[in-house]
Amino acid sequence: MTSTGSAHLLTAILQSLQAPAGRNTNIRTIVNNTAVTLSRLTNPLNVSLLTTQSLAAPAIWNNPSPLSASQAVFDIFRLSTQERARESNRALSLNEWIDAVVTGADARVPRWKHALVSSGILAAFEADDARLPFTTRTNLEAHLLEVVNFHFEFSTSGIETHACILAISNAYRLLSEDSRYMLNYPALTGALLPAMFLSPEGYQTGDFLRQIDRSVPIGQQKMAVVPSFSLKDFLTHPFVANMGALAKLAATSMASSGETETINGALSVLATYSRSLVSIWRETGLSTLPDDATISHDPLQTNTAQLWHVLKSSLFSAVVVLESIVRILLQSHQIARNNEVHTFASQILCILRDFYFITHRTNPAAFGTYMFVYHACVDIVMSNPAQAESLAAQLAPIQDQIPAGTIPAHPTDILRDLYFLNTLEYLVISCSPRFCTTIVSPSLTPYLTSPSITPILREPFESAHSLMLAMIGCPQLVESSYKILPGYIESVFAAYPLFLSTRQFRLAMASLIKFTSPPTALSGIQRDLPDIILEMLCARIEAADSRYPVKAYKPPTSVPADATPDGSAPAAAEPQAEEEFTERDVCILSMLDSLPFMEEAALERWLDIAAGQYAMHKWVFKFEVLA
């Protein structure tokens, strides 16, 4: 390009940058034109001039979203550097051109904007790109880290900090090991997590749900739609669009810090976000719909799916950070010596409880990171009985809000109960008899006594049965277990096969025989309990239907989980098998399942009875292992 052509082009670009931003201003066009022009300039003074003007241009910076303006400036220097690096035959070498760009970010330009320049140049190259000289790369990295460390240390909010987060998140993977070592990770974590989850540029403490729900119509046929305009605007926020990279950076930053104060701050942010998110969700119209509700088959259906994608992305981002914290808890001797591990694990489980309305809609078993965080924290808490009971009390339904002995009316509250029942199945071994009598039993009794085929109530019903079996198996709860055992046995027989699945019925029968046979504590109170239970089972065999296979329960089609944060697809759920046995077959199978848990004398007696049942009913024996 001739010098005259360059001058005309530079003049036109400078005029467009100085024009006041208006409704018709196309930022992407300005970014592309500026980047192309900057890459073609061969006069260092002009390069520095255009750099300075880009960092103060009204057309870019008079923007309702300053972070979007920062993203635009970052793109200018990334794109122009990429274009410039592709052409080596220029009067101005690449190194000289970069020096001229850096010179343009002078003292008149706020320091936080310098970070956008340095990171934009670095992001144009791969980490080992030989086109960027070692000295130049080192200087750019040092300058970037000096700026971001300063702003992270002395400010945790505002456009200055958010722009520095944008800069470091795009350049971090390209930094050398020496440069990464110089990053102030505790300060970065303290700035990054609030920006991701609480700031207007991130997940807005869940407030984006309230904005979207204002115009969500819920029709008579429970058809849900999400307006496109609110969601489209939200998805364009730079932090939201780049949340995966930010989550990985936050996890790395947390792992590199590992300080108790940093963990406290991170958990405080995540707890604030999760509590606010579930509270706002509970107020929305969408929260009243079951997971299998019909969704409108118009173009807005895509927006509803996108909304769930955003919710699940926020869950994934939080869990990635929590995984990093859990690894610190498992490895840090200092935190263990201070007896803070159990407290932190309890806080994490409370955070996961607030996210459960999202987790339940996905397939959590396919999300390995979530399962690791959940089960590791449960194991940590179980090692401290006092902390386990304290956590159980925190997770328990609030009696002031939901009367004792009743099932909540709101689906979100039912899901919170489900999380409580599932988690307490692990923690009950550490709970006292008094706690189980006053807190646990009143929480699970409504679900046991009011079975339902409604999908949202089916899971709590089955979880309540599992929790009851766990309680009966706890040696410290033997007296209370003996009192509730007759009523529970009757509820098991009454619930099958309409409400209780074949697998759970067989598991319940085998578990009851196991927990009441010697040498368990329950057998010391009444030794003939196994005989009583099996006599009831024999009576059920006589009355059970033997004509038709038991109809298998099929859970509602769940929304498939998105890709996990590492980019891999989640494992597919196993297909639901059809039942092959009649009710009478299942009862006989349940008797056979129970035999291995009986003492020798009872086993000899019931082997003969089981053989008699087989011969009497001419049952076609099929061996099946109880999973």
N, C-alpha and C positions, 0 to 999 in steps of 0.2 A: 504494500500500500504506500502511495506517495505521501510526502509530508503534508501536502495540501489536503489530500483526502483524509488523512488522520486528523488534521486540525478541524475540518468540517464535522467529522464524525464525533470527535471529542466535544465540540461545541454543542452539537445536538443532544448528546447524552447529558452534558452538564445542565442544559436547559430543562430536560425532562426530569432530572433529579431535583431541581430547584422549584419545579412547579408544585403548588400546594396539592396535597392528596385530596381527591374527591371521590364521589360515588362511582364514577366511571374509570377510576385509575386501575390499571391492570398491573399488579405488582409483579406477576411472573414475567410479563413482557419486559418490564423495566429491569428485572434481575438478569434475564437472558441477554438483553442488549448491552447492559453495563458489563457483564462478564466477557462478552465477545470483544467489545471495544477495549477493555482493560488488557486482554491477552494480546491484542495486536499493536499496542503502543510500543514504540522503540525509544522514546525519549524518557529517561528516568524521572525528569521533573514532571512530565505529564502523567506518568504512572502514579507518582506520589500525590499529585493534585487530584486525580480521579479517586484514589483511595480515600483521601481526606473528605472529599465531597460525598462519597458513598456512606461514610460513617456519620454524616450529619444531614443527609438529604431529607427535606420535608416530604417528598413524594413517598419515601419509605417509612420514615419514623413518625409521621403524623398518622398513626395507625391506632385504632381502638385496642389492638392487642400488641403491646410492645414486644412480646416474645416472638410473635409472628414476624415483626420487623427484624428482630435479631436473627431469625431463621433465614430471612431473605438476604441479609448481609452475609451471613455464613455461606449461603449458596453462591453468592457473587464471587467470593474468593476461592471457593472450592472449584467451581466451574471454570473460572478464568485460569486458575493454575493448571487444571487438567488440560485445557486447550493450549496453554502456553508450553506445557511439557511435551506435547505431541510434536511440536515444531522446533527443531534445534537450530535451523539455519536462519537466525535472526541477528540483526545488528546488536541487539541487547541479549546477552546470555541469560539463561534461566536463573543463575545465581544472582546476577546483577538485577534482574527483574524483581526477584523476591526481595532483595535489599531495598529496592525503590518502593515496593509495596509496604514493607515494614516501616520505612522512613515516613510514609504518608500517615501512619498511625502515630502522630506526634503528640506532644504534650497538650495540645489544644483538644485532643480527643479523649473523652473519659476512658480510664484505664480498663474498665470492664469490656469496652468495645475492642480493645487490643486483643483480648482472648478470642474474639470471633475471627479476627484476621489470622492469628497464628494457627488456630484449629482448622480454619478453612483451607489454609495452605497444606497443613499436614494431612488432612483428610483426602487430599487429591492424590496421595501416593500410598503405596503399600509399605509395610514396615521395613522391608529390605530393598526398597526401590533405589537402584544405584543412581538414578537421575537426580536425586536430591543429595547434595554433598553432605558428608557426615557433620562438618562444622555447622553448616546451615541448619540441619535438622536439630542438632544439639542446642543451638541458640534459640530456635523456635520453641522447642520443648521447655527450655529453662524459662523463657519469657512467659509462656502459657501458664506454667505451674506457679510462677511468682504472682501472677495476677489472680488466678483462681484461689490459691491458698489464702491470699490476703482477704478476698471477699468472703470466703467460707468461714474464716476465723472471726471476722468482725461483723458479719451480717448473715442471717439465715433466711431472709425473704427479700422481696422486691425484685425489680427487673435486673439490677446489677447481678444479684446472686443467680437468678434464673438464667440469665444469658451465660454466665460462667458454667452452670450445669449443662446447658446446651452445648457449649464448647467442649467441655471435658468428656461428655458422653460420646461425642462424635470422634474424638481424637484418642481416647484412652487405649483402644486396642492397638494403636500404632506407636504408642510410647515405648521407649526402651525400658529395660528392667531398672536401670539406674534412675530414670526419670520417675517411674512409678513409685520407687522407694521414697522419693522426695515429696509425694503427695500427702497432704494432711488428711488422712482417712477419717479420724473422728469428726473433724470439722465438715468434711464432705458428707458423711452420713447424716450429721445433724442438719445439713441444708437440703440434702437430696430427698429424704423421705417426706418431710412436710411439703416440698414442692410437688412430689408425685401424688400424694393422697389428699392433701388439705388445701392446696393453692387453687385459685381460679383457673390456672393453666393446666392443672392436673385433674384429679377426680373430684375436686371441689367439696371434700368431706361428704360426698354422696348427694350434694344438692342438684346435680344434673338430673337425677331421677325426678325431683320435684318439678323442674322446668319441663321435662318431657311429659309428665303425667297430667299437666294442666289441660291438654287437649286430646287425651286418650279416651275414645268412646268405648264403652262396654255395652254391647247390645244384649237383647233378650236371649240370644243363642250363645252367649258367652264368647263372642268373637272379638279378639283383641287386636288392635292396630296401634302402631306407634307413629306419630307424625314425623315426616322426613326432615322438616326444616330444622327442628331443635337438635336432632341427632346428627345431622350432617354438619352443622356448625360445631358441635362438640367434638366430633371425630377429627376435625381439622386442627385442633389445638396441637402444637408441636410436641408437648409432653405426652399427650394421649396417643398420638400417632407413633411415637417412638418409645412406648412404655416397656416393651420387651428389653430393649437395650438398657434402659434406665434401671429396670429391675435387676438385671445381671450386674450392672455397675454397683448398685446398692448392696447386693449380696457380697460382691468382692470387697467393697469398702468395709462392710461389717466384719467380714472374716479377717481383714487386715488390721482392724482396730481391736476388737475383742475386749474392750474395756467395759466394766460394769456400768459406768455412767452412760456410755453409748448404747448399750443394750436397753437400759431403762428408757432412754429417750426414744429409741426405735419402737419399743413395745407400747409406749405411751401414744405415739403417732398412730400406730396400727389399731390400737384399741379405740382411740377417738374416731378414726375413720369407720371401723367396722360397726361400732355402736350407732353412729349417726346413719350409716348406710341402711342397716336393718330397720332402724326406726322410721326413716323416710320411706323405705320400701313398704313397710306395713301400712302406711297411709295411702299408698297408690292403689288405683283400681286393678292393676295387673296382679297384685299380690293376692287378690281374692280368688283368682282362677287356679284350678288344679294344673299340675304339670302337663296333663294330656288334653288341656282345653283346646278347642278348635280355634285356629288362628285365621284371620281373614285371608281369602285367596285373591287379594288384589295386590298391586305392586307394593303396598305398605307392609305386606308380610315380610319382605326383605328387611325392612327397618326394625321390625320386632325381633327378627333373628339377630340383627346387628346389635340391638340393645342387650340381648343375652350374651352376645360375644363380648361386649364391653364389660358387663358384670363379671363374666368368667375371667376376662383378662385381668381385672382388678384382683380377683381371688388368686390367680396364678402369680401375679406380681408380689402380692403379700406373702404367699407361701414360699416363694423363692428366697425372700429375705428371712422368713422364719426358719427355713432350713439352715441358713448360715448361722443364725443364732443358736439353734439346737446343737449344731456341731461344736460351737464354742462351749456350750454347757457340758457336753460330753467330754471335752478335752481339757478344759481349763481347771487346773488344780487350785488356782487362786479363788475362783468363784465357788468351788466346792468347799474350800476351807471356810469361806464366809457364810456358808449355809444359805446361799441365795439361789441355788439350782432349782429347788422345788418351787420356790415362789415364782421364778421366771417361767417354769414349765406350766404352772397353773395359769398364769396370765396368757400364755400362748393358747392353751385349751379354751379359755374364755373367748379369745379372739376368733378361734375356729368355730366356736358355737355361733357367734354373730354372723359368720360367713355361711352358715349351714344352709340357708335358703338358696344359696347359689350351688353349693357343693351337692346338695340333694338332687338337683336337676341334672347334674353331670353323672359320670360314672367314677366315683372317687377311687374305687379299687384299681382303675386304670391310670390314675395319676400317682405315680410312684413317689414323687416328692411329698405330696400331701400325706400319703400313708406313712412315710418315714417320720414326718414331723409329728403326726398325731400319735402314733404308737410309741415313739421315743419319749414324748412328753408324758404319756400315760405310765410308761414304765418308771420314769423318774419320780413322778408323783406317788406311785404305789410304794416306793421304797420308804416313804415317810407317812405312816398312818395318820398322824395329826393333819398333815397337809392334804392328804387324800380326802379326809372328811370335810375339811374346810372348803376344798374345791367342789365337792359334791353339793355342799350347802349353797355355793355360789351359782351352780348350774341348775339347781332345783327350781321348779315353778314358784313364782312369787305368790304366796297365799293371799296377799292383800289385793292382787289384781285378778287372780283366778280363784274362786272359792274352792276349798278342799273338796275332793270327791267328784269333781266335774271335769269334763273334757272341754278345752278352750274352743271357742267358736271360730276364731281366726286361723286360717291355715298356717300363717307364720308362727303363731304360738304353738301349734301342734308340732311343727318341725323342730322348734326349740325343745319341746318335750321329748321328741324322738332322739335328739342329740343327747339329752340328759339320760334317757334310758339306755342308749347304746354305750355311753361312756361309763355309766355307773355299773354296768355289767363287769367291767374291769376293776372298778374301785371298791365294790361292795366288800371284798375280802378284807379291806382295811377299815371298814366302818364299824362303829359300835352298835350294839343292839338297840340302844335308845334312839340313835339317829335313824336307823332303819325303820323303827316303829313309828317315829314321829314325822319323818320326811319321806322316806323311800316308799313305804307301803301306801300312804295316801296318794302318792304321785302315780303309781302304776295300777292301783285298784280300779279306777274308772275305765281304763282301757281293757282290763281283764273282764270286767263285769258287763261291758257294753260292746261286745264284738260287732264288727261291721265289715261288709264287703266293699265299702267305699275305699278306693285306692289310698287316699290320704290317711285313713284310719287303720288300714290293714297293717302297715309297717309298725306303727306304735303298738298295736295289739300283739304282733309277733315278738317285738322287742321286749314288751312287758313280760311275756312268757319266758323269754330267755333270761331276763333279769331275775324273775322269781326262782327259776332253777338255780341260778348262781347264788341267790340268798340261801336257798335250802341246802346247798352244798358247803356253806361257810360254817366251820366248826364253832365260831364264837357266837353264831346266831341260832344255836340249836333249839333253845327254848321258844323263841319267837317263831322259828320255822315249824316246830311241832304244832303250834297253835293254828297256823295258817295252812298247814298241809292238807287237811280234809277238804277245805273249801277249794284249794287249788286243784286237787285231783278231780273233783267234780267239774270244775270249769274246763279242764282239759278234755274230759269225755264229752261235755256238752258242746264244746267248740268244734270238734271234729265230726264230719269232714267239711262242713260248710264254711267255717271261719279259719280253721287251723290247717296248715298244709300237711301233707302226708309225712314229709321229712321232719317237720317240727313235732308231730304227734309221736312218731317213732323215737325221736330224740328225747322227748319229754318222758315217755315210758321207761326207756333205758336209764335215763338220768335218775328218775325217781327210785328205781330199784337199786341203783348204785349207791345213792345217798342214804338209803334206809337199811341197807344190808350191813352186817358186821364187817369190819370193826368200827363203823362210823358212830358218831355220837348219837345220832337219832336212833340207831338200833339199840342203844343202851336204855333209852326211854321206853320203847315198845318194840320188842324183837320181831313180832309177827307182821310188821308193816309191809314187807314185800309180799307176803301171802295175801294180805288184804287187797293190795293193789292188783295183783294178778288174778285174784278171784273176781274182782270187778271187771278186769279185762276179759276173763272167760265169759262172764255174763254178757258183755258187749259182743263177743264173737257169736254167741247164739242169736242175738237180735240184729246183727249187722247184715246189710244188704250184700248178696253174693252174686248178683246178676250183672251189674254194670260197673265198669271201671270208674274210680273216683275221678271226677272232673278236675283237671289240673288248674291251679290258680296261675294266671298269667298277669304279671304286673303291667301297668300301662306303659306304652312305648315312651321311653325316656329320650330326652334331647341328647344327641350324641355329643360327647365331650370334644372340645376343640383340641388342637394340637397342644401338647404340653410345652412349657416354656423353653425346653431345649430344642423344640422344633419337631420332635418325633411324634408320630401318631399314637394315640392311646390304644391300649389293648382292647380288642372287641369283646363285648360281653358274650358269655356262653349262651347258646340258644336254649330256650326253655323246653325241656323234654315233656312228652305226653305221659300221663300216668298209665300204667299197664295193670294195676291191681284193683280189685274190688275192695270195698270197705272191710269185709271179713278177712280178705288176704292180708291187708295192712295190719289188722289187729293180731293175726297169727304171727306175722313178721315181727311185730313189736314184742311179742312174747319171746320169740327166739333171740331178738336183740338183747333182751334183759338177762338171759341165762348166764352169760359169762361173769356177771357182777354178783352172783349169789354165792352164799356159803355152801359148802359141800353137801350138807344134809338137805338143804332146801333145793339145791340143784338136782340131786337125784330124784326128789319128789316131783319137781316140775318138769323134768325131762320126760317122765312117763306121761304127765298130763299133756304136754306139748305134742307128744307122739299120738296120744289119743285124739287130740283136736285135728291133727293131720288126717288120721284114718277116718274120723267121723265125717269130715266135710269133703273127703276125697279131693283135697286141695292139691293142685299141680305145683310142686315145689320149684321155686326159682331162687337160686342163691343171689342175694344182693347185699353188697357191703354198704352199711349206713355211713354216708359221707360225714 
